[in-house]
């Protein structure tokens, strides 16, 4: 009888790429405490791409509107590299920038969460989009 792999008992890891520090902290605390996941954070798109390449998280929560490299550029870079191309991505976007289901499919994202969001519902939304 084989024993489960050591990673089977580890929490899933989510990388949060969000330039706004206070929002990044709220998301991190919410996903750790209510979702039970391990959360890494990146304050910029470039840092997010770099961390995704190094860590290979189970999923990425990605802000669309960032100053240095916006979320769609980050997504394009992630999808163009074999080591990050299959990581599920959920976009965080302001309601003023709606993305249709068709665009969501074209982008290859697992879901879209509108800002502002309810922190108490965030981990449930993430779990639903990722089928966790």
Buried (B, 14 or more C-beta within 10 A) or exposed (E): EEEEEEEEEEEBBBBBBBBBEEBBEBBBEBBBEBBEBBBBBBBBBBBBBEBBEEBEBBBBBBBBBBEEBBBBBBBEBBBEEEEBEEBBBBBBBEEEEEBEEEEBEEBEBBBBBBBEBEBEEBBEBBBEBBEB
